[in-house]
Amino acid sequence: MTTKIREAAALLLCLGVVLVLPPIALIFATPHHVAGIPLPALYIFGVWVALVVGALLTSRLLPKSSE
């Protein structure tokens, strides 16, 4: 079970790296605003929040340490 969780954590890391790479992030580099927030900033912070939530959920699946 922990092997699958570790693989999910590694996948989450790789997904985060890919999502903030310039070729992907520049798709959202437009002069548009959503609720007064520039779209590139909204994208970067949205990815960041999604990664934090994903890390939280992944860490909750890990077994408790006996130390």
N, C-alpha and C positions, 0 to 999 in steps of 0.2 A: 504494500500500500504506500509506504513512504517513497518508494522509487517513483511511482506515478506522480506523487505530489511534488517531488523534486524536479521531475521532468516538466510539470506544469509551471513551476517557478522559473525554470530556465526558459521555457517558451514565453512566459510573460516578459522576461527580460529582453529576449530577442524581439518580441513584438513591439516593446517600448522603443527599442533602438531604431527599428525600421520606421515606426510612425513619426519619429522626430528627425529623420534624415531629410536633408534639403529637397530631394526630388518629390517626396510625399508632402512635406510641410509646405512647399511652395505652391502646391495646388490651391491652398487656402490664402495665398498672398494676394488678396484683392482689396480694393478700397472700400468694400462693403462693411457696414457696422450692424451688429445685432444688439439691440437695447443700448446703443451708445458705446459698445465695446468693439474694437477692431476685430475682424474675423480671424487673423493670424493669432492674436493673443488668446482669443476664445478657444481656438483649436489646441494650442500648446497647453493651456491650463486644463482643458477638457481631457486631453490625453494624460496629463499628470494626475488628475483626480481619478481617472479610470485605472491607472497603474497602482495608485495607492489603495484603492478599493480592492483591486485584484490581489495585491500583496496581502492585504488584511484577510481576505477570504482564504487565500492559500495558507497563510500562517495558522489560521484557526484549525485547519485540517491536520496539521502536524501533531504528532503525539507529544504529550507533555514530557519535559526532561525530568529525570529522577534526581538531578543534582540540587 
